[in-house]
Amino acid sequence: MGDLEIRAAVADDLPAIVGMLADDPLGAQRESPDDLVPYATALERLSTDPNQHLVVAVREGRVVGTLQLTIVPGLSRRGSTRSIVEGVRVHADERGSGLGTRLIEWAIETSRHEGCRLVQLTSDNTRTDAHRFYERLGFTASHVGFKLPL
């Protein structure tokens, strides 16, 4: 991982980020790489919220991975703060290189630094390879998640 940098995402990173979000069967159905306007609006909102960390992994000047980490203060678990990991993506030609592990390690360390007591994430039922990946990193499939499109 020698020359890998994990840093905050900026507007110039959006084409690469959205490209990675769209680069699988699920993402291809819900992402629009040809229209970056809604993504730019979202990035602006995320960038002004101190509880949001949208990051990219950069190797040799090229964006090769991304994730979003959200810090959520709460009352449950004795007033614990938790973090939520979303939108983890690794460029196709970097898969299997250890980059995904490095991104999740970054998220866990940042969560600790932010005072979180729990890191959580969801993964679509069809992403069985991702499930094995997260379990190898110590995550437990402990809950059933529900979503309601609005």
Residue, then its C-alpha position, 0 to 999 in steps of 0.5 A: m500500500g506504500d503510496l496510498e493516500i486516504r483523504a477527503a473527497v473534493a469535487d474533482d474526484l466525483p467522476a471517479i467516485v460515481g464511476m465506482l458506485a455505478d460499477d456493479p449490477l446494483g449501482a448500475q441501476r441506481e447511479s447516473p455517472d453522466d449527470l454529476v449535478p446531484y452528486a456535486t450538491a450532495l458533496e457540498r452538503l457532506s463537506t459542511d457537516p463535521n459528522q460526515h467523512l467522504v474519503v477517497a483512496v488515491r494511488e499515483g494520482r488516481v482515485v482507486g477507492t472511496l467510502q463515507l463514514t457518518i458519526v452519529p451521537g445517540l442515547s442508546r448504549r448509555g449515550s454512545t456515539r456510533s459510526i456508520v460506514e456507507g458506499v465502500r467501493v474499490h476500483a475493479d483493478e484494485r480488488g484483492s489488493g488489500l485496499g478494501t481492508r485499508l479503507i475499513e481500517w481507516a474507518i475504524e481508526t477514525s471512529r475510535h478517534e471520534g469517540c465512537r463505541l460501535v461501527q456499523l454498516t449494511s450490505d445488500n443481501t446479494r453482496t455475499d463476497a462483501h459479507r465474507f469480507y466484513e466478517r473477516l474484518g470482525f464484523t458480525a451479521s447481528h441485525v436485519g436491516f429495513k429500508l423504505p424508499l421515499 
